Amino acid sequence: MLLIISTMNEKVTKVFFLAIGSLATALGFTGLFLPLMPTTCFLILAVWAFSKSNPEWGNWLLEHPEFGPTIKNWMKYKSIDRRMKCKISLSIVIGFSVSLLLLSPGSFLSIALLSVMIMLLFYINTRAEPGNNYNKIDLSYLNTETGK
């Protein structure tokens, strides 16, 4: 009886993570066409969920010629290449601008939206870029020994 329950739990868990991965993949691909809808973070979530349910699908995303390198760079180095930073930044600016123009929010909400936009742009554009020596930070200038 315990073996049957354990097997059922494994199947339910696998189906759950498969559903999460499928939903995240669908949302990621939707993000290709909708501004402010992130693509990469949903695909990273999908790879994680597929690793627990269907590793072949996760590997397909990792080996995808368009998305694979971006996902791998983020998962391994937390880095974003310059071309992608430009696309993301442009998408953020356009999306927030359209929101501000169409919704005509009050001054408080406008300031809040602009603040979120600035924080997003700052976060995205301060991430390391692949190929830079971002793991080899020189901290020798912190050596303050005197008298030698």
Buried (B, 14 or more C-beta within 10 A) or exposed (E): EEEEEEEEEEEEEEEEBBEBBBBBBEBBBEBEEEBBBBBBBBBBBBBBBBBBBBEEBBBBBBEEEEBBBBBBBBEEBEBBBEEBBEEBBEBBBEBBEEBBEEEEEEEEEBEEBEEEBEEBBEEBEEBBBBEEEEEEEEEEEEEEEEEE
